[in-house]
Amino acid sequence: MMRDYILMTDSCCDLSGQEVAELGLTVLPLSYTIDGETYLNTPDHADMSPEDFFARVAAGAECSTAAVNVGQFDEAMRRELDAGRDILCICFSSALSTTYQSACIAAEDLRGEYPDAKIIVIDSLSASRGQGMLLYRAVQERRKNDPDIETLAAYVRGIIQSQCHWFIVDDLNQLKRGGRVSATAAFVGTVLGIKPVLHTDSEGRLIPMSKARGTKAALTALVDKVAELGIEPEKNQPMFICHANCPDSVEFVEGLLKERFGVTDVRTDFIGPVIGSHTGCGTLGLFFVGTQR
């Protein structure tokens, strides 16, 4: 008989509390420290609302972040294993965080204690709602075809590179300070109103791809990527957006997606505080299924 299994992930998937509940996910929180106080980054934003968080970032608050540690994974995994459930754990990109590494260490330690259990850990090579969309697709596949854990893991690995992540930031210096892009990549001048367009590459790294003058031009460049790389967007494929408290930008992108492709299934939520600590305010990411990263 096939053993039951759960899908585990971390809070950098930036899914809302409601989405997490609907998808039946187990989500482990990363943490962030702002002005000397440490908070948990949970899907329900219980410790601090995104609006408050980004207001503090805009006011110049100092932020740092911490990955999910081995102990957190050990405790959460042990709870499921004791209940007789296997675990498929899909983590935030290893190029951006040690969270995946922590999950691997915990899983390796527990395999000796639970020899009959399966613990599969996958590096999503994804971030924010790109990681969230990968989990969404995994759950849809599970509900549709009821695969065993190994089959679903193979499916997830097979779709990672079709998960497109394109986004704009107001200022690359924030990402540079956090070591998330190289110093050479961060030379773009904010003085000229130049907006960098980035993507998450096949290895899960943040790579500046182009520059646009002004926010609308940069947002249009994101939607242009759907035309270039998207698979049948006109069939109203679900698309995901994350944003750092910039509702006007969200509205603009949603309008373009509807106008150009007839896409109305756009699922939007805030960038969480851990990723938001590194991107700063005014960031918007667009995630969709494409022919390649």
C-alpha positions in Angstrom: 0.0 0.0 0.0 1.2 3.5 -0.9 2.2 5.5 2.2 0.7 8.9 2.7 3.0 11.8 2.2 3.0 15.6 2.8 4.4 18.5 0.9 6.7 20.6 3.0 8.3 24.0 2.0 9.6 27.2 3.5 8.0 30.7 3.8 10.1 32.1 1.0 7.4 30.6 -1.3 5.4 33.8 -0.4 2.0 32.0 -0.5 -0.7 33.6 1.6 -2.1 31.8 4.6 -5.3 31.1 2.6 -3.3 29.6 -0.3 -1.2 27.4 2.1 -4.4 26.1 3.6 -6.0 25.4 0.2 -2.9 23.6 -1.0 -2.5 21.6 2.2 1.2 22.6 2.6 3.4 22.4 5.7 5.4 25.7 5.7 8.5 26.3 7.9 9.3 30.0 8.6 12.5 31.9 7.9 13.1 34.8 10.2 14.1 38.4 9.8 15.5 41.0 12.1 14.5 44.7 11.7 15.8 47.4 13.9 17.2 44.8 16.3 14.0 42.8 16.8 13.6 39.4 15.3 10.3 38.2 13.7 9.1 35.0 11.9 8.2 35.2 8.3 4.9 33.2 8.3 2.3 33.0 5.6 -0.3 34.7 7.8 2.1 37.6 8.6 1.2 37.2 12.2 4.3 39.0 13.5 4.1 42.1 11.2 1.9 43.1 8.2 3.6 43.5 4.9 2.4 47.1 4.8 4.1 47.9 8.1 7.3 46.0 7.0 7.7 47.9 3.7 6.9 51.2 5.4 9.8 50.6 7.8 12.1 49.5 4.9 11.2 52.7 3.0 12.1 54.7 6.1 15.6 53.2 6.1 15.3 50.4 8.7 18.2 48.0 8.9 17.2 44.4 8.0 18.9 41.0 8.1 17.5 37.5 7.5 18.0 34.0 8.6 17.4 30.7 6.9 15.3 27.8 8.3 17.8 25.9 10.4 18.5 22.1 10.7 16.7 21.9 14.1 13.5 23.4 12.7 13.5 20.9 9.8 14.3 18.0 12.1 11.4 18.8 14.4 8.9 19.3 11.6 10.0 16.2 9.7 10.1 14.0 12.8 6.5 15.0 13.6 5.3 13.8 10.1 7.5 10.6 10.2 6.1 9.7 13.7 2.6 10.0 12.2 3.6 7.5 9.5 3.8 10.0 6.6 6.6 10.5 4.1 7.9 13.9 3.1 8.4 15.7 -0.2 10.2 19.0 0.8 10.6 21.7 -1.9 12.9 24.5 -0.8 13.9 28.1 -1.6 16.7 28.3 -4.2 20.1 27.1 -2.8 21.8 29.9 -4.7 20.0 32.4 -2.4 19.7 30.7 1.0 21.1 27.8 3.1 17.5 26.6 3.7 17.8 23.8 1.2 21.1 22.7 2.8 19.5 22.6 6.2 16.6 20.4 4.9 19.1 18.0 3.3 21.1 17.7 6.5 18.0 17.1 8.6 16.7 14.5 6.1 20.0 12.7 6.0 20.1 12.5 9.8 16.5 11.2 10.0 16.8 8.5 7.3 18.9 6.4 9.6 16.3 6.6 12.4 13.3 6.0 10.0 14.6 3.4 7.5 11.2 2.7 6.1 10.3 6.3 5.4 10.9 8.4 2.3 12.2 11.9 2.7 12.8 13.6 -0.6 14.3 17.2 -0.6 14.2 19.2 -3.9 16.0 22.5 -4.6 13.3 24.6 -6.3 15.9 26.9 -7.8 13.1 29.4 -7.4 12.1 32.3 -5.2 9.1 34.0 -3.9 5.8 33.2 -5.7 7.9 31.4 -8.4 8.5 28.8 -5.7 4.9 29.2 -4.7 3.7 28.5 -8.2 5.9 25.4 -8.4 4.2 24.1 -5.3 0.8 25.0 -6.7 1.6 23.0 -9.9 2.8 20.1 -7.8 -0.5 20.0 -5.8 -2.6 20.2 -9.0 -0.7 17.3 -10.4 -1.1 15.3 -7.2 -4.9 16.0 -7.1 -5.3 15.1 -10.8 -3.2 11.9 -11.0 -2.6 10.8 -7.4 1.0 9.9 -8.0 3.2 8.2 -5.4 5.9 10.4 -3.8 8.7 9.4 -6.2 6.6 10.1 -9.2 5.5 13.5 -8.0 9.2 14.3 -7.1 10.2 13.5 -10.7 7.3 15.6 -12.0 8.5 18.6 -9.9 12.1 18.2 -11.0 10.9 18.1 -14.6 9.0 21.4 -14.5 11.5 23.5 -12.5 13.1 24.9 -15.6 9.8 25.8 -17.2 9.0 28.1 -14.2 9.8 31.6 -15.5 10.7 34.3 -12.9 11.0 37.9 -14.3 11.0 40.9 -12.1 12.0 44.5 -11.7 13.6 46.3 -8.7 13.8 50.0 -7.9 17.4 49.8 -6.9 20.0 47.0 -7.3 22.1 48.3 -4.4 19.7 46.7 -1.9 20.3 43.3 -3.6 24.1 44.0 -3.7 24.2 44.8 0.0 22.7 41.4 0.8 25.1 39.7 -1.5 22.2 38.6 -3.8 23.7 40.1 -7.0 27.3 40.9 -7.8 28.8 44.4 -7.3 29.4 44.7 -11.1 25.7 43.9 -11.7 24.6 46.8 -9.4 26.0 49.7 -11.3 22.7 50.8 -12.8 22.0 54.4 -11.9 18.8 55.2 -10.1 19.3 58.9 -10.9 18.1 58.4 -14.5 15.0 56.5 -13.5 16.5 53.3 -14.9 14.8 50.2 -13.7 16.7 46.9 -13.9 14.9 43.9 -15.2 16.2 40.6 -13.7 15.4 37.0 -13.8 16.1 33.9 -11.8 18.3 31.8 -14.0 18.5 28.0 -14.4 20.8 27.7 -11.4 18.4 29.8 -9.2 20.6 32.9 -9.2 19.4 36.5 -9.7 20.7 37.9 -12.9 20.2 41.4 -14.3 19.0 41.0 -17.9 18.2 44.5 -19.2 17.3 48.0 -18.2 14.3 50.1 -18.9 13.7 53.8 -18.5 10.8 54.2 -16.1 8.6 51.8 -14.2 6.0 51.3 -16.9 8.6 50.5 -19.6 10.1 47.9 -17.1 6.8 46.4 -16.3 5.9 46.2 -20.0 9.3 44.3 -20.5 8.1 41.7 -18.0 4.9 41.1 -20.0 6.9 41.0 -23.2 8.6 38.0 -21.7 5.3 36.2 -21.6 4.9 36.8 -25.3 8.5 35.5 -25.9 8.6 32.5 -23.5 5.1 31.8 -22.3 3.3 28.5 -23.2 -0.2 29.2 -24.4 -0.9 32.2 -22.2 -4.0 32.8 -24.3 -5.5 29.7 -22.6 -5.7 31.7 -19.4 -2.9 29.8 -17.7 -2.6 30.8 -14.1 0.1 33.4 -13.5 1.5 34.6 -10.2 2.7 38.1 -9.2 4.6 39.2 -6.1 5.1 42.8 -5.1 6.8 45.0 -2.5 3.8 47.1 -1.7 3.3 48.6 -5.2 -0.4 48.1 -6.0 -0.4 50.5 -9.0 2.3 48.4 -10.7 0.3 45.2 -10.0 -2.8 46.8 -11.6 -0.8 47.9 -14.6 0.7 44.4 -15.2 -2.7 42.7 -14.7 -4.2 45.1 -17.2 -1.5 44.3 -19.8 -1.9 40.5 -19.3 -5.6 40.7 -19.8 -5.3 43.1 -22.8 -2.6 41.1 -24.6 -3.4 37.5 -23.8 -6.8 37.5 -22.2 -5.3 36.2 -18.9 -7.6 36.8 -16.0 -6.3 34.1 -13.6 -3.6 36.2 -12.0 -2.8 35.4 -8.3 -1.2 38.3 -6.5 0.3 38.7 -3.1 3.1 40.5 -1.2 6.7 39.6 -1.3 7.4 38.3 2.1 9.7 40.2 4.5 12.7 37.8 4.1 12.9 38.4 0.3 11.7 42.0 0.8 14.6 42.7 3.1 16.9 42.1 0.1 14.8 43.6 -2.7 13.5 46.8 -1.0 10.3 48.5 -2.0 8.8 48.8 -5.5 9.8 45.3 -6.6 7.4 43.3 -8.8 7.8 39.8 -10.0 5.9 37.9 -12.7 5.9 34.1 -12.8 4.5 32.0 -15.6 5.0 28.7 -17.3 7.4 29.0 -20.3 9.5 27.1 -22.7 12.7 27.8 -20.7 13.8 29.9 -17.7 
